[in-house]
Amino acid sequence: MSASAPQRKVNVRTPEVMERVQAEVETHYRSTLVEAVRARGNLLQIGGTTVRLAKEFGFCYGVERAIDLAYAARRVFADKRVYLLGEIIHNPEVNRQLTEMGIISIPVGRHEEEVARLTSDDVVIVPAFGAETNLMKLIASRGCMVVDTTCGDVMSVWKRVRGYAKGGFTSIIHGKASHEETRATSSRALGDNGNGHYLVVLTLADVDFVCDYIRNGGDKQAFLKRFSAASACSPGFDPEIHLQRIGVANQTTMLKSETEEIQRRLQKAVEDRDGGSSANFQVFDTICGATQDRQDGLFHLLKQPLDILLVVGGYNSSNTTHLVEIGEQQLPTFFIRTADCLTSLEQIIHFDLHLKAEKTSYSGKLADRESPITIGITAGASCPNNLIEDTLLRIFALRGVDEAAVRAAAGV
């Protein structure tokens, strides 16, 4: 960033502002019902209907901080235009609230075009995922005030990939190349001098392809066609050169077990090529603690007897998607945005990860009011508790239990 265009970061977290903001955020997203069920061991049973909540779910600290800062920015800059780069987090309910507050979301594909029109009177909120270095420089050149909500775990990954670049290691990033966080991380993997390199891998098939090239070499053009088409490698990437020394990092919300397997396979490939030496391989665990806690919480929940699992959250939420992947390995799992997806006793509208589309499925278990049922509920780090409450109430309503009875049973 040039000395003539320093970033105008502003602190909106003053005590008087945050007191009002936190009260407003609680009104929008807190659930006394969910808190009561948690206090009862994450279990609520009324007649033949039992609901079990995962031990860990919902907002993490980084998400809470990002939302607090966005609300605070709107209050502090009440007389200014406040823009948000994309979505603050991947939850449609939270982003809807910000839109209603007058915060203007700039779609991801139009970031540079729209930012280039801003002025020094405008405020830009950087979301929890962070933003690419070139975009941050453009914002600085426009003189905009910046409220940066980037998650600390994401910035830890940035520090790691910058270190790889400085040491001459290519960053192999486990993530989705098009995801805002991975794009921001990839830009840091170029290093402070811009001479670093990165490769983004998503699947184990991607990794095996890379491992085969590390061991045996191969068709350079086929390699570049596979990864450059998805913008999954750095400009000028040459697999013959840039796979010699590699360091592994990841999008913080990936499935931990898969990231660990990717690390293992890449290390083995380097050791096979280098006669057992791992000197040309580095790794650092960059899965965020909240993501891991929610995955561990679901694994614990799945040890309990369950008939179906509901995963609540935004369909474009990476960490929520991985919870769905875990659940569907063991039992019928439904990925729902809100309680409105539970349309009736017979039908559930949910997102199918394999079709990459919403569909409607029949749930005989839920529909049979006469038979007992146990339903598990979890949610990713971007899902507020009020949406979990709505889901709880909707389940019991469909099973013939009204809201007053649910609250009474929970002790609210």
Residue, then its C-alpha position, 0 to 999 in steps of 0.5 A: m500500500s502506498a504511503s500516499a494512501p494509508q488505510r483509514k481504519v476507524n474504531v467504532r467500538t466505543p463503550e457508549v455505542m457498544e452498549r446500545v449495539q449489544a442490546e439491539v443485537e440481542t433483540h434480533y438474535r438472542s433466544t432465551l428458549v435456546e439458552a434454557v434448553r442448553a441449560r437442561g443438557n441440550l435436551l427437550q422432551i414433550g410427550g413423544t417428541t424429543v429434540r436434542l441440540a448439539k453441544e456447540f452450534g451457532f454464532c462464534y466469537g468472530v461472527e458476533r464481533a463482525i455483527d457488532l461492528a457492522y451495527a456499530a458502524r451504522r450508528v456511528f456513521a448515521d449520516k453517511r453512506v455505509y457499504l459492505l463488501g458482499e455479505i458480513i457472514h453467510n446467513p441470509e437473515v443477518n444480511r437482511q437485517l443489515t440491509e434494512m438498517g440501510i447498509i448497502s451490500i456490494p455484490v462480490g462480482r462488482h467489488e472493484e467497479e463499485v469501490a472505484r466510485l466511492t469517496s472519502d465520505d463513504v464508509v466500507i465494512v470489510p466482512a468477517f472473511g476479509a478482502e483481497t489485497n488489491l481491493m483493500k488498496l483500491i479502498a485506501s486510494r479512494g480515501c474511504m473510512v474502513v470498518d474491518t471485521t476480518c476474523g482473527d483466525v483468518m488473519s492467522v492464516w494470512k500470516r502463515v501464507r505470507g511466511y510461506a512466500k517469504g521462505g520460498f514455499t508455495s501455499i497449497i490452500h485447502g478451500k473453495a477457490s471462489h469463496e471470499e475467504t480463500r480469495a483473500t488468503s490467496s492474495r496474501a499468499l503472493g507475499d509482501n513482494g508479490n513473488g509468492h505462489y499458491l494452488v487451491v485444492l478442494t477435493l481429495a481427487d484434486v490432491d491426488f492429482v497434485c501428488d502424482y505430479i509431485r512424484n512423477g511430473g506430468d503434462k504441465q498444460a493439463f495441470l494448468k487447465r485443471f486449476s487455472a480454469a477455476s482461478a485456483c492457482s497464482p498467475g504464472f504458476d509452473p508446477e515443475i517449479h512451484l511444487q518443489r517446496i510447498g506449505v499447506a494452509n486452509q480456508t478456516t471452515m473446512l472439514k478438519s478430517e479432510t484437511e488433515e488427510i490432505q496434509r498427510r497425502l501431500q507430505k507423503a508425496v514430497e517425502d517420496r520424491d525427496g528420498g524420505s526428507s520432509a524439508n520441502f514441506q511445511v504445515f500449520d493447522t489453520i482450522c478455526g477453533a469454532t469450526q472444530d468445536r461445532q464439528d466435534g459437537l455434532f460427532h458427539l450428538l450423533k452418538q445419541p439415538l436420533d431419527i433425523l438431523l436438521v442443520v440450520g443455516g445459510y446454504n452458502s455457508s462453508n462450515t454449515t455445509h460440512l456439518v451436513e456432510i458429517g450428518e448425512q453419513q449416518l442418518p437422514t439429514f436436512f439442510i434448512r435455511t429457516a423454520d419456514c422450510l418445515t412446511s408441513l408434517e409431510q414435507i421438508i424443503h432443504f438444500d441438497l449438496h449433491l444436486k446443489a439445489e433446494k428440493t422438497s422431501y417427504s419425512g415419514k418419521l416427522a409425519d407420524r404423530e403417534s410414534p415417538i421421534t428424536i430430532g437432532i439440531t445443529a447449526g454453523a457458526s453463522c446461524p443466530n439462536n433465534l433461528i434455532e428457536d424458530t426451528l424448535l417451536r416449528i417442530f413441536a407445533l407440527r407435532g401438536v405442541d403449542e408454543a406456551a407448552v414448549r416454553a413451560a417445559a423448557g422452564v422459560 
